[in-house]
Amino acid sequence: MLAPKVCSSHFTFDSYTSLREIGLEIVMPAIARELIAAAKKGDRMAAGRLIRNGLDPNSPDAAGLTALMWAARKGHRNLVAALLKWGANPDARDHKCQTALHHAVEGEHRAVIRTLVSAGADQNAKDTYDCTPFEVASLAGDYKTAKELSDLGAKGSPPDPGILSIGKEGSESDYLPIDEAIDLLSLRLAELPEHNPWGARGHLQVIFGASGPQGKWRRDGIRKRTFSKEKKILIVQVAVPKSLTKKRPVEFLLNSIHKAVDLAEPTFKRAKVEFAAAAIRDYLQAIGAMKNWEFPDFRG
């Protein structure tokens, strides 16, 4: 599973472009704005002309982002290499203490990451949220980028997303028993001994939600919702019937997960993604042997 450390959510791209709306815009010289604009577009010729005419390549914008940070964020590898050659500081910090490497990681631009690291960028620099670039990638579930950083020498434990997880959408007072059962079963499933380092194997996520006229989902039953071959993640949706009461909620969950595994196995097989279906079934069978259905305690 992911490392236990939790960092606060990072700002999205829009956060950097809306400072004017909240009154935090800093007036920059027009020529500095031209350099930032060139970096966003990946315009190497325009950026070179401005710097040759004497503009500091480390001039920041209102949020503290330099041209190098914007080029890294946008994935303009050739411009990143050029800016480094022209004197851009790979370890400069924006207002959230993020470096160009943080921005390259958030954009999942691995070629840019390699360019920055080869230029001496600090791979273990921490931002305002105490996150290194490796931790930003790990917490975002971007295992390919995390592995890239690890191979390049970044500190950190290999993330393991596991092969199975469950969750819920929506919550109603009438569904308290099923909500409690999902939470407890989730803890038990997190202990499933089959590992999935770097997200190299398929991961099945089963999401439970209320069905029926008053529920968020109008459709009963179980179905595939989304599948990402690149990330090797399949999300299966299960509708919880209104008729389900406190009597055997865990049995319903286990049966549903069994069906989700049956649904997932051919999907991963067609995509040529390894999926530990047998290990999940064995583990579910072991949990099913427990007899305390009314108030299951999976923590002991």
Secondary structure, DSSP 8 states (H G I E B T S, - for coil): ---S--------HHHHH-GGGGT------HHHHHHHHHHHHT-HHHHHHHHHTT--TT---TTS--HHHHHHHHT-HHHHHHHHHTT--TT---TT---HHHHHHHTT-HHHHHHHHHTT--TT---TTS--HHHHHHHTT-HHHHHHHHHTT--S------SEEEEEE---GGGHHHHHHHHHHHHHHTT-S---GGG-S-EEEEEEEE-STTSS----SEEEEEEETTTTEEEEEEEE-TT--SSSHHHHHHHHHHHHHHHHHHHHHHTT----HHHHHHHHHHHHT----SS-----
